[in-house]
Amino acid sequence: MNQPKRIPDPEKFKRTHERFQETIRQLDIWNLKLEQLNAMMEVELCQQRLERLERRKKLIASETKE
């Protein structure tokens, strides 16, 4: 019923471990790229909001002069 535990082949274990490490590195790179993209989008959104507020301020200023 109970099968004895096999000792994994050291060479196969080493290759699998190296592939896992490479996969983790690639995921880290993609996570950093996504964080960078998110930061760029946040800057863009802040810039757009600032521009809208400045336009609104100019519009209100021009209406009060009339």
Residue pairs with C-beta under 8 A, 6 or more apart in sequence:
none
